[in-house]
Amino acid sequence: MNGAQENVALSPVRMSPEAMDVLFPMHVRLDADGLIRRVGPTMQKLRPGRQLEGLRFLDLFELNQRRSISAMPDLLAQAGQKLRLRLRDEPRTALKAVVVPLEDGGAIVNAAFGIAFGDALQTYPLHSGDFAPTDLTIELLYLAEANAAVTQAYRKLGLRLQGAKMAAEEQAYTDTLTGLKNRRAMDHVLARLIRSGQDFALSHMDLDFFKQVNDTHGHAAGDAVLQQVAKVLVEETREADTVARVGGDEFVLIFPRLTRPARIEEIAARLIDRLEEPVMFEGQECRISCSLGTTLSSYYAAPQAEQMLADADAALYGSKESGRARHSFFVPHAEGLTGR
């Protein structure tokens, strides 16, 4: 052959339809006129519900070849060569194919997805049983399914970790007895508000006569009182407000965008009135009251959390010195305090 490769003509073949379906599930059998006489089960899945038998092959598929192919003889002339096909209607799936002539003048066109199998898996309901047992696509399909399973597992794990992280963060910012925010959460909120430049009010509240409740009725009664106090504080404040328990019977209330003294006085008056109502514990009345001190961010050219907390605390003790069950505003640059 003088080193030159000799062209080998393909001989006609015979094979039962059942064998064709197993070995070549994406085949198309054509008669001598180029009409489709049978399609493999996987090829039929590409156009479910549509009768493919009887259609002209070249009306269903277009061929992207250098040489024009418009009739059956043109197609047979490509026997043994790799063809590039595309379905003419949507979805216009691309295929690789080879033509094998039959004794009756017809042909078998066996197709495959090639590297486009990933797109095909997203477009059609295909599984491993839709491919010949020796088809490399099965291995790729297994890899795709394994990758999808691993991805889903990682996604679920990520969601669980995210949920656990959120739960841990929430727990880290929550007072376990009352369900209110804790000092750490208060510090975070104050820092955020100060950075934003948003005006706000900060109130420091302390319970009056709480020590007597613990001494007289025990710490379980004291816990019940604190839980009732937390309930009242939540009910009397807005959802955007922050209510934090920062000590045994000390609380801090932060009111974003609320700096009208009259409105703050109203909230303080309601809290004082409600917290003077007795709390029942095991048939015994537990009586407390509360005192509050408030400062406003607008009092400061550059508000600082530590200074505002100290000033609110000073106003609180001014309320206690004035007789308890009172509310006072911190008065900047002045000795005295305004009180309720």
C-alpha positions as CSV (number, residue, x, y, z in Angstrom):
1,M,0.0,0.0,0.0
2,N,3.2,2.1,-0.1
3,G,2.3,3.6,3.4
4,A,-1.0,5.0,2.2
5,Q,-4.2,4.1,4.0
6,E,-6.6,2.2,1.9
7,N,-10.3,3.3,2.0
8,V,-12.5,0.4,3.2
9,A,-16.1,0.3,1.9
10,L,-18.6,-0.6,4.6
11,S,-20.6,-3.7,3.8
12,P,-24.4,-3.9,4.5
13,V,-25.4,-5.4,7.8
14,R,-28.3,-7.4,9.2
15,M,-29.5,-7.1,12.8
16,S,-32.8,-7.7,14.6
17,P,-34.8,-4.6,15.7
18,E,-34.5,-5.7,19.3
19,A,-30.7,-6.0,19.1
20,M,-30.5,-2.6,17.5
21,D,-32.5,-1.1,20.4
22,V,-30.1,-2.6,23.0
23,L,-26.9,-1.8,21.2
24,F,-27.9,1.4,19.5
25,P,-30.7,3.0,21.4
26,M,-30.3,6.3,19.5
27,H,-30.4,4.8,16.0
28,V,-32.7,5.8,13.1
29,R,-33.5,3.2,10.4
30,L,-34.1,4.6,7.0
31,D,-35.6,3.1,3.8
32,A,-34.2,3.6,0.3
33,D,-36.2,6.8,0.0
34,G,-34.8,8.3,3.1
35,L,-38.0,7.9,5.2
36,I,-37.7,6.9,8.8
37,R,-39.0,3.4,9.4
38,R,-37.9,2.9,13.0
39,V,-36.1,4.8,15.8
40,G,-34.4,3.6,18.9
41,P,-36.1,4.2,22.3
42,T,-33.7,6.9,23.4
43,M,-34.0,8.8,20.1
44,Q,-37.8,8.7,20.5
45,K,-37.3,10.3,23.9
46,L,-36.0,13.4,22.2
47,R,-39.4,14.0,20.7
48,P,-41.9,12.3,23.1
49,G,-45.4,12.0,21.8
50,R,-44.4,12.7,18.2
51,Q,-44.7,10.0,15.5
52,L,-41.2,9.9,13.9
53,E,-41.8,6.9,11.6
54,G,-42.8,8.0,8.2
55,L,-41.0,11.4,8.4
56,R,-38.3,12.2,5.9
57,F,-35.0,12.0,7.8
58,L,-33.6,15.2,6.3
59,D,-36.8,17.0,7.3
60,L,-36.3,16.1,10.9
61,F,-32.5,16.7,11.0
62,E,-30.2,19.2,9.4
63,L,-26.6,18.2,8.7
64,N,-23.7,20.6,9.2
65,Q,-21.3,19.2,6.6
66,R,-19.0,20.9,4.1
67,R,-20.7,19.0,1.3
68,S,-24.4,19.6,0.8
69,I,-26.7,16.7,1.8
70,S,-30.2,17.0,0.5
71,A,-31.2,13.5,-0.6
72,M,-30.7,9.8,0.4
73,P,-27.8,9.2,-2.1
74,D,-25.9,12.1,-0.6
75,L,-26.4,10.7,2.9
76,L,-25.3,7.2,1.8
77,A,-22.2,8.7,0.3
78,Q,-21.2,9.7,3.8
79,A,-21.2,6.1,5.0
80,G,-18.6,5.6,7.7
81,Q,-17.9,9.3,8.1
82,K,-18.6,11.3,11.3
83,L,-21.7,13.5,10.7
84,R,-22.8,16.5,12.7
85,L,-26.6,16.6,13.1
86,R,-29.1,19.0,14.7
87,L,-32.8,18.6,15.1
88,R,-34.6,21.3,13.1
89,D,-37.2,22.1,15.7
90,E,-36.8,23.2,19.3
91,P,-34.9,22.2,21.3
92,R,-32.3,22.0,18.5
93,T,-30.2,19.3,20.1
94,A,-26.8,18.7,18.5
95,L,-25.7,15.1,17.8
96,K,-22.8,13.2,16.4
97,A,-23.7,10.3,14.0
98,V,-22.5,7.7,11.6
99,V,-24.3,6.2,8.6
100,V,-24.2,2.4,7.8
101,P,-25.9,1.2,4.5
102,L,-28.4,-1.7,4.5
103,E,-29.0,-4.4,1.9
104,D,-32.3,-3.0,0.8
105,G,-30.8,0.4,-0.1
106,G,-31.7,2.0,3.2
107,A,-29.4,2.9,6.1
108,I,-28.9,2.9,9.8
109,V,-28.0,6.3,11.3
110,N,-26.6,5.8,14.8
111,A,-26.4,9.0,16.8
112,A,-24.9,10.1,20.1
113,F,-24.8,13.3,22.2
114,G,-21.0,13.5,22.4
115,I,-19.7,16.3,24.6
116,A,-23.2,17.9,24.6
117,F,-24.5,15.1,26.8
118,G,-24.6,17.5,29.8
119,D,-27.0,19.8,28.0
120,A,-29.1,16.8,26.9
121,L,-29.4,15.6,30.5
122,Q,-30.8,18.9,31.5
123,T,-33.2,19.0,28.5
124,Y,-34.5,15.4,28.5
125,P,-35.5,12.9,31.2
126,L,-32.6,10.5,30.5
127,H,-31.0,7.9,32.8
128,S,-28.4,5.1,32.5
129,G,-30.9,2.7,30.9
130,D,-31.3,5.0,27.9
131,F,-27.8,4.2,26.7
132,A,-26.0,1.2,25.5
133,P,-24.2,-0.7,28.3
134,T,-20.8,0.0,26.7
135,D,-21.5,3.7,25.9
136,L,-19.1,6.0,27.6
137,T,-22.0,8.3,28.2
138,I,-23.0,6.0,31.1
139,E,-19.8,6.7,32.8
140,L,-20.2,10.4,32.3
141,L,-23.8,10.1,33.5
142,Y,-22.6,8.4,36.7
143,L,-20.1,11.1,37.2
144,A,-22.7,13.8,36.7
145,E,-25.1,12.1,39.1
146,A,-22.4,11.6,41.7
147,N,-21.4,15.2,41.3
148,A,-25.0,16.3,41.7
149,A,-25.3,14.1,44.8
150,V,-22.1,15.5,46.3
151,T,-23.2,19.1,45.5
152,Q,-26.6,18.5,47.1
153,A,-24.9,17.0,50.1
154,Y,-22.6,20.0,50.4
155,R,-25.5,22.3,50.0
156,K,-27.5,20.6,52.7
157,L,-24.4,20.6,55.0
158,G,-23.8,24.2,54.3
159,L,-27.4,25.1,55.2
160,R,-27.1,23.1,58.4
161,L,-23.9,24.8,59.3
162,Q,-25.4,28.2,58.5
163,G,-28.4,27.4,60.6
164,A,-26.2,26.2,63.4
165,K,-24.0,29.3,63.1
166,M,-27.1,31.6,63.2
167,A,-28.5,29.7,66.2
168,A,-25.1,30.0,68.0
169,E,-24.9,33.7,67.2
170,E,-28.5,34.2,68.3
171,Q,-27.7,32.4,71.5
172,A,-24.6,34.5,72.0
173,Y,-26.7,37.7,71.8
174,T,-29.6,36.4,74.0
175,D,-30.2,36.5,77.7
176,T,-31.1,32.9,78.5
177,L,-33.6,33.7,81.3
178,T,-35.7,36.4,79.7
179,G,-35.1,35.9,76.0
180,L,-34.1,39.6,75.7
181,K,-30.9,40.8,74.2
182,N,-27.8,40.7,76.4
183,R,-25.0,43.2,76.9
184,R,-23.0,41.9,73.9
185,A,-26.0,42.5,71.7
186,M,-26.5,45.9,73.2
187,D,-22.9,46.8,72.5
188,H,-23.3,45.7,68.9
189,V,-26.5,47.7,68.3
190,L,-25.0,50.8,69.9
191,A,-21.9,50.6,67.7
192,R,-24.0,50.2,64.6
193,L,-26.3,53.1,65.4
194,I,-23.3,55.4,66.2
195,R,-21.6,54.4,62.9
196,S,-24.7,55.1,60.9
197,G,-25.1,58.6,62.4
198,Q,-28.8,57.8,63.2
199,D,-30.3,59.7,66.1
200,F,-31.6,57.5,69.0
201,A,-32.5,57.5,72.6
202,L,-30.9,55.3,75.3
203,S,-32.7,54.5,78.6
204,H,-31.2,52.7,81.5
205,M,-33.8,51.0,83.7
206,D,-33.4,49.4,87.1
207,L,-35.9,47.5,89.2
208,D,-36.9,48.9,92.6
209,F,-37.4,46.5,95.5
210,F,-36.2,43.5,93.5
211,K,-33.8,42.5,96.3
212,Q,-36.7,42.2,98.7
213,V,-38.5,39.8,96.3
214,N,-35.4,37.5,96.2
215,D,-35.0,37.7,100.0
216,T,-38.6,37.2,100.8
217,H,-39.8,34.7,98.2
218,G,-36.6,33.2,96.8
219,H,-34.7,33.3,93.6
220,A,-37.3,31.3,91.7
221,A,-39.8,34.1,92.4
222,G,-37.1,36.6,91.3
223,D,-36.7,34.8,88.0
224,A,-40.5,34.8,87.5
225,V,-40.5,38.6,88.1
226,L,-37.7,39.1,85.6
227,Q,-39.5,37.1,83.0
228,Q,-42.7,39.2,83.5
229,V,-40.6,42.4,83.3
230,A,-39.2,41.2,80.0
231,K,-42.7,40.5,78.7
232,V,-43.9,44.0,79.6
233,L,-40.8,45.6,78.0
234,V,-41.3,43.9,74.8
235,E,-45.0,44.7,74.7
236,E,-44.4,48.4,75.4
237,T,-41.7,48.9,72.8
238,R,-41.5,48.8,69.0
239,E,-40.2,45.9,67.0
240,A,-37.3,48.1,65.9
241,D,-36.3,48.9,69.5
242,T,-33.7,47.0,71.4
243,V,-34.4,45.7,74.9
244,A,-31.4,44.2,76.7
245,R,-30.9,42.8,80.1
246,V,-27.4,43.9,81.1
247,G,-27.3,42.9,84.8
248,G,-29.3,41.1,87.4
249,D,-32.2,43.6,87.5
250,E,-30.8,46.2,85.0
251,F,-32.1,46.8,81.5
252,V,-31.1,49.0,78.6
253,L,-33.6,50.2,76.1
254,I,-32.5,51.7,72.7
255,F,-35.0,53.6,70.6
256,P,-33.8,54.3,67.0
257,R,-35.1,57.5,65.5
258,L,-37.0,58.4,68.6
259,T,-35.7,61.6,70.2
260,R,-38.9,63.4,71.2
261,P,-38.8,63.8,75.0
262,A,-42.6,63.8,75.3
263,R,-42.9,60.5,73.5
264,I,-40.1,58.9,75.6
265,E,-41.9,60.2,78.8
266,E,-45.0,58.4,77.7
267,I,-43.2,55.1,77.2
268,A,-41.5,55.5,80.6
269,A,-44.8,56.3,82.4
270,R,-46.4,53.2,80.9
271,L,-43.5,51.0,82.0
272,I,-43.6,52.4,85.5
273,D,-47.4,51.9,85.8
274,R,-47.3,48.4,84.4
275,L,-44.3,47.2,86.5
276,E,-46.0,48.4,89.7
277,E,-48.7,45.7,89.1
278,P,-48.0,42.7,91.4
279,V,-46.6,39.5,90.0
280,M,-48.1,36.4,91.4
281,F,-45.8,33.5,92.2
282,E,-47.1,30.4,93.9
283,G,-50.0,32.3,95.4
284,Q,-47.7,35.1,96.7
285,E,-47.7,38.7,95.5
286,C,-44.3,40.0,94.3
287,R,-44.2,43.8,94.2
288,I,-41.6,45.9,92.4
289,S,-41.4,49.2,90.6
290,C,-38.8,50.6,88.2
291,S,-36.7,53.7,87.7
292,L,-35.4,55.0,84.4
293,G,-32.8,57.4,83.1
294,T,-32.5,58.5,79.5
295,T,-30.0,60.3,77.3
296,L,-30.3,61.3,73.6
297,S,-27.6,60.9,70.9
298,S,-28.4,64.5,69.8
299,Y,-26.9,65.7,73.0
300,Y,-23.4,64.8,71.7
301,A,-21.3,66.1,68.8
302,A,-19.8,62.7,68.5
303,P,-21.7,60.1,70.5
304,Q,-19.8,57.4,72.3
305,A,-21.4,54.3,73.7
306,E,-19.5,54.4,77.0
307,Q,-20.4,58.1,77.7
308,M,-24.0,57.6,76.8
309,L,-24.4,54.6,79.1
310,A,-22.7,56.5,81.9
311,D,-25.0,59.5,81.4
312,A,-28.1,57.4,81.2
313,D,-26.9,55.6,84.4
314,A,-26.5,59.0,86.1
315,A,-30.0,60.0,85.1
316,L,-31.3,56.7,86.5
317,Y,-29.7,57.3,89.9
318,G,-31.2,60.8,89.8
319,S,-34.6,59.1,89.5
320,K,-33.9,56.8,92.4
321,E,-32.7,59.7,94.6
322,S,-35.9,61.5,93.7
323,G,-38.0,58.7,95.2
324,R,-37.9,55.8,92.8
325,A,-40.6,54.8,90.3
326,R,-39.5,57.9,88.3
327,H,-38.0,58.7,84.9
328,S,-35.3,61.4,84.4
329,F,-33.5,62.8,81.3
330,F,-29.8,63.4,81.5
331,V,-29.2,67.1,81.2
332,P,-26.0,67.9,79.3
333,H,-23.8,70.7,80.7
334,A,-25.9,71.1,83.8
335,E,-25.9,69.9,87.4
336,G,-29.6,69.1,87.7
337,L,-31.8,66.5,86.1
338,T,-35.4,66.8,84.8
339,G,-37.7,64.2,86.3
340,R,-41.2,62.8,86.1
